[in-house]
Amino acid sequence: MDAIMSFINALNSFAWGGIMIFFLVGTGVVLTFGTRIVQFRKLGYSFKLLFAKTDAKDGDITPFQSLMTSLAATIGTGNIAGVAGAIAAGGPGAVFWMWVTAAVGGATKFGEGYLALKYRITNEKGEKSGGPMYYIKYGMQEVYGGNWAWLGWLFAFFATIAAFGIGNMVQSNSVAQSVQSSIGISPYISGAVIALATGAVILGGIKSIGKVAEKIVPLMAIIYVIGSLIIIFKNIGMVPDVFGMIFGNAFNAKAVGGGLLGSVIRFGVARGVFSNEAGLGSAPIAHAASTNTDPIKQGLIASLGTFIDTLVICTMTALVILLSGYVTLDATTGLMSIKDGLSGAALTTQAFNAAFPGFGGAIVSFGLIFFAYSTILGWYYYGSKSLEYIAGVKAVEVYKYAWVVLAFFGAIYKVDIVWALSDTFNGLMAIPNLIALLALSPMIFKLLKENEDGLREDKKIS
């Protein structure tokens, strides 16, 4: 077992190491310049598209539901525990590099959303199926010729394995542990509730997931953001100092004892990628189900994912932590210290409790529970579509029940090998996806430029 774990850990170091982070961020930079920063140029128009009514019927869920489903999967424990972990390991400057990753990640999400809609198919049940496996197979073949189905299969295989851990068991375990520590409910009880609540939604397919996601995601995000903003405004006089910590530490790594390309950048970038999944290839699976018929417009809607997930929600968590007084930098040495050596969800919980004694922890617990539950729903869809690509529609019927059962077992058991393996495969998903994004980027740039007139805000949205 030790040998297996050593191999998985070595593979994990590659999957989330410097080379892969450079590959992920580099792809975002290429797409950002190639699209002429479309994720910010069209930010207002993207929100307008999101809430626009459409009469299109060629899809399973509305554009709004497609974004909420993708956010359901990306807004998870990483937004609460992960940001705290990045600050604890990389210092306040990690937040800056998290922002940089999200800024260029918006262009990555644009490309993913565009390709997902352009190369989606209709399966034998009449549902839309799309994502990296399909734009790898059909897009690469259209542009370069040859058979690329094997690369699409590789992505689908990585995603299927990752889904069971990162998207299911890890999330249910986080909920069970949070509920047990906060109100003393047994993991067996919370696990049963999670499994039943999950089954009640996923058995209805993507339309059911979309309907739940469009209600639960905005609600949980609004409550969490409002709670954070109250704390920020209570400490408004300290905000300039906090931003000074973030920007100052971003280019001065004394706080973590590393060089400029060391811990500060590594943890900030890794957390940014992990929180919004830009480049990993998961979100486009949800966007492929949209009733939208214009790939460029769906790409713009997809680009909002990183803005909402990282630039809004993760930033709220970071500011609350840095305003709490739990993280300090020595003015002389620049070394960072964290009160009581806290990290992860415990650090975020104490930061909220510092502002709202006895109540702040409830905000964090609420966020953890609903963020994690929504992740289970969103990742079910990702895993099911990935398995469908590998084994066909019939395999998904069995997958549904396996997903519910594992949601229960994830709550009562923490199997380290499952966590490590799924985290590794989550990172490996990016390789085939990024190859396709870079290979197909000239086509994306060309068609975006040709259709710029259609993106004027005075045009009718279809």
SVG drawing of the C-alpha trace seen along z (x, -y; Angstrom):
<svg xmlns="http://www.w3.org/2000/svg" viewBox="-39 -54 53 56">
<polyline fill="none" stroke="black" stroke-width="0.4" points="0.0,0.0 2.9,-2.4 4.4,-1.8 1.0,-2.6 0.6,-5.7 4.2,-6.8 3.4,-6.3 0.1,-8.2 1.8,-11.1 4.6,-11.3 1.9,-11.4 0.0,-14.0 3.1,-16.2 3.3,-16.2 -0.5,-16.7 -0.5,-19.8 3.2,-20.7 4.9,-23.6 4.9,-22.3 1.1,-21.8 0.4,-25.1 2.5,-26.8 0.5,-24.9 -2.8,-25.9 -2.0,-29.6 -0.1,-29.8 -3.1,-28.5 -5.2,-31.2 -2.7,-33.9 -2.7,-32.7 -6.5,-32.7 -6.7,-36.1 -4.5,-37.8 -6.0,-35.9 -9.5,-36.9 -8.4,-40.4 -9.4,-40.0 -12.9,-39.1 -13.7,-38.0 -13.5,-41.6 -14.4,-43.5 -17.7,-41.8 -18.3,-41.3 -21.5,-43.4 -22.8,-41.9 -22.1,-38.4 -24.3,-39.1 -27.0,-40.5 -26.9,-37.2 -27.1,-35.2 -30.5,-36.7 -31.9,-37.1 -34.9,-35.0 -34.5,-32.7 -36.9,-30.8 -34.3,-28.2 -35.3,-24.6 -32.1,-22.8 -30.8,-21.8 -31.7,-20.5 -31.3,-23.4 -31.3,-27.2 -28.1,-29.2 -28.6,-30.4 -29.0,-26.9 -25.9,-25.7 -23.8,-28.3 -25.4,-27.5 -24.7,-23.8 -21.1,-24.5 -20.8,-26.8 -22.5,-24.1 -19.6,-21.9 -16.9,-24.5 -18.1,-26.5 -17.2,-24.0 -15.0,-23.5 -12.1,-25.0 -13.7,-28.4 -13.8,-28.2 -11.1,-25.8 -8.9,-26.0 -8.4,-29.8 -7.4,-29.6 -5.0,-26.8 -3.4,-28.8 -2.9,-31.8 -1.5,-29.5 0.9,-27.9 1.8,-30.7 1.1,-33.9 -1.3,-36.8 0.4,-37.2 -1.1,-33.9 -4.4,-35.8 -2.9,-38.1 -1.8,-35.1 -5.2,-33.5 -6.7,-36.7 -4.2,-36.5 -5.2,-32.9 -8.9,-33.8 -8.3,-36.8 -6.8,-34.8 -9.0,-31.8 -12.0,-33.7 -10.7,-33.4 -10.0,-29.7 -13.6,-29.2 -14.7,-31.2 -12.9,-28.8 -14.2,-25.8 -17.8,-27.0 -17.5,-27.9 -16.1,-24.5 -18.5,-22.6 -21.6,-24.1 -20.0,-23.9 -19.2,-20.2 -21.9,-18.8 -24.0,-15.8 -27.4,-14.4 -27.3,-11.0 -29.8,-8.1 -32.0,-9.4 -32.3,-12.8 -30.1,-14.6 -27.2,-16.8 -23.7,-15.5 -20.6,-17.6 -17.4,-18.7 -13.7,-18.1 -14.1,-14.5 -16.3,-15.6 -14.4,-18.7 -11.2,-16.7 -12.7,-14.0 -14.7,-16.1 -12.9,-19.4 -9.4,-18.1 -10.5,-15.8 -12.2,-18.7 -9.2,-21.0 -6.3,-18.6 -7.7,-15.3 -6.9,-11.9 -8.5,-10.1 -8.4,-11.9 -11.0,-9.8 -8.3,-8.2 -7.4,-11.6 -11.0,-12.3 -11.3,-8.8 -8.3,-9.7 -10.0,-12.9 -13.3,-11.0 -11.4,-8.3 -9.6,-10.8 -12.9,-12.7 -14.8,-9.5 -12.3,-8.5 -11.9,-12.1 -15.6,-12.5 -16.0,-9.7 -13.5,-11.3 -13.2,-15.1 -16.9,-15.4 -18.5,-13.0 -16.8,-11.3 -14.5,-14.2 -17.5,-16.5 -19.8,-14.3 -17.0,-13.7 -16.4,-17.4 -20.1,-17.9 -20.3,-15.1 -17.2,-16.3 -18.5,-19.9 -21.9,-18.9 -20.5,-16.5 -18.1,-19.1 -20.6,-22.0 -23.8,-20.3 -22.8,-16.7 -24.7,-14.8 -23.3,-11.4 -21.7,-11.0 -24.0,-8.0 -27.0,-10.2 -25.6,-13.1 -24.3,-10.6 -27.8,-9.1 -29.4,-12.5 -26.8,-13.5 -27.3,-10.2 -31.1,-10.6 -31.0,-14.3 -28.5,-13.5 -30.6,-10.6 -33.8,-12.7 -32.2,-15.1 -29.9,-13.1 -32.5,-10.5 -34.3,-13.2 -31.2,-13.9 -29.7,-17.2 -33.1,-19.0 -33.6,-18.2 -30.0,-19.2 -30.4,-22.4 -33.6,-23.4 -32.0,-22.8 -28.8,-24.5 -30.5,-27.7 -32.1,-28.0 -29.4,-26.7 -26.3,-28.3 -27.5,-31.9 -29.0,-31.6 -25.9,-30.1 -23.6,-32.5 -25.6,-35.6 -25.8,-34.6 -22.1,-33.9 -21.2,-37.1 -23.5,-39.3 -22.1,-37.8 -18.6,-38.6 -19.4,-42.1 -20.8,-42.9 -17.5,-41.9 -15.6,-43.9 -17.6,-47.0 -17.3,-46.7 -13.5,-46.8 -13.4,-49.1 -10.6,-51.2 -8.3,-48.1 -9.1,-47.2 -6.2,-49.3 -3.7,-47.6 -5.1,-44.2 -4.6,-45.0 -1.1,-46.2 -0.4,-42.8 -1.7,-41.0 0.2,-43.1 3.4,-43.4 3.7,-39.8 2.9,-38.7 6.3,-39.9 8.2,-39.3 8.2,-35.7 10.0,-36.1 6.7,-35.2 7.0,-31.6 10.8,-31.3 10.7,-30.7 11.7,-32.5 9.4,-34.5 8.5,-31.3 8.1,-29.4 5.3,-29.0 3.5,-32.3 2.8,-31.8 2.5,-28.1 -0.2,-28.0 -2.1,-31.1 -2.2,-29.8 -3.0,-26.2 -5.8,-27.4 -7.2,-29.6 -7.2,-26.8 -8.6,-24.3 -11.4,-26.7 -12.7,-27.7 -11.5,-24.7 -10.5,-26.8 -8.6,-24.5 -9.5,-21.3 -12.4,-20.7 -15.2,-20.0 -17.4,-23.1 -17.9,-22.8 -19.7,-19.5 -22.5,-21.5 -22.4,-24.3 -22.9,-21.8 -26.4,-21.1 -27.5,-24.8 -30.5,-25.7 -28.3,-28.4 -27.5,-28.0 -24.7,-30.5 -21.3,-29.0 -19.8,-32.5 -22.6,-33.7 -22.4,-30.5 -18.6,-31.0 -19.2,-34.4 -21.7,-33.0 -19.1,-30.3 -16.4,-33.0 -18.5,-34.4 -17.6,-31.3 -14.2,-32.4 -15.4,-35.9 -18.1,-34.7 -16.2,-31.8 -12.7,-33.2 -12.9,-37.0 -16.0,-37.3 -16.5,-34.3 -12.8,-33.3 -11.9,-37.0 -14.6,-37.4 -13.1,-34.5 -9.6,-35.9 -10.5,-39.4 -12.4,-38.1 -9.4,-36.0 -6.9,-38.8 -9.2,-41.3 -9.7,-39.0 -6.2,-39.5 -5.4,-35.8 -2.8,-36.4 0.0,-38.9 3.2,-39.9 6.2,-41.1 7.1,-44.6 10.8,-44.0 11.4,-40.5 8.3,-40.1 7.7,-36.7 4.1,-35.5 2.4,-34.1 -1.0,-32.6 -2.7,-32.6 -2.9,-29.1 -1.4,-27.6 -4.8,-27.4 -5.4,-26.5 -8.2,-25.3 -11.8,-25.5 -10.8,-26.0 -9.0,-29.3 -12.0,-30.5 -14.4,-29.6 -12.4,-31.4 -12.1,-34.5 -15.9,-34.6 -16.3,-34.0 -14.0,-36.9 -16.5,-39.2 -19.7,-37.4 -19.0,-35.5 -21.0,-32.3 -22.7,-33.1 -19.9,-33.4 -19.1,-29.7 -22.7,-29.0 -22.1,-31.0 -19.1,-28.9 -20.9,-25.7 -23.8,-26.7 -21.5,-27.5 -19.6,-24.2 -22.7,-22.1 -24.5,-23.7 -21.3,-24.3 -20.3,-20.7 -23.8,-19.3 -24.1,-21.4 -20.6,-20.1 -21.9,-16.5 -24.8,-17.3 -22.7,-19.1 -19.9,-16.5 -22.5,-13.7 -23.4,-15.2 -19.7,-15.5 -19.0,-11.9 -22.1,-10.5 -21.3,-12.2 -17.7,-11.1 -18.8,-7.5 -21.3,-7.8 -18.5,-8.7 -16.6,-5.6 -19.3,-3.0 -22.5,-4.3 -25.8,-5.6 -26.8,-2.3 -23.8,-2.4 -25.1,-5.7 -28.1,-4.0 -25.9,-1.9 -23.7,-4.9 -26.6,-6.8 -27.0,-4.3 -23.3,-3.9 -23.0,-7.6 -25.7,-7.7 -24.1,-4.8 -20.6,-6.3 -22.0,-9.7 -23.0,-7.8 -19.7,-5.9 -17.8,-9.1 -19.4,-10.6 -18.4,-7.8 -15.0,-6.9 -12.0,-9.0 -10.0,-6.8 -6.7,-8.5 -5.9,-6.6 -9.3,-7.6 -8.7,-11.2 -5.1,-11.2 -6.1,-9.3 -9.1,-11.4 -7.1,-14.6 -4.4,-13.3 -6.8,-12.4 -8.6,-15.8 -5.3,-17.4 -4.5,-15.0 -7.9,-15.9 -6.3,-19.2 -3.7,-17.6 -6.0,-16.5 -8.2,-19.5 -5.4,-22.0 -4.0,-20.3 -7.3,-20.7 -7.8,-24.3 -4.4,-25.4 -4.8,-23.4 -8.2,-24.9 -7.5,-28.4 -6.7,-29.9 -10.2,-28.8 -11.7,-30.4 -9.9,-33.7 -10.9,-33.8 -14.6,-33.1 -14.8,-35.5 -13.3,-38.3 -15.6,-37.6 -18.6,-37.7 -17.7,-40.7 -20.5,-42.8 -23.0,-40.2 -21.9,-40.9 -22.9,-44.5 -25.2,-45.2 -27.8,-46.8 -28.3,-43.5 -31.2,-41.2 -30.0,-38.3 -31.1,-34.9"/>
</svg>
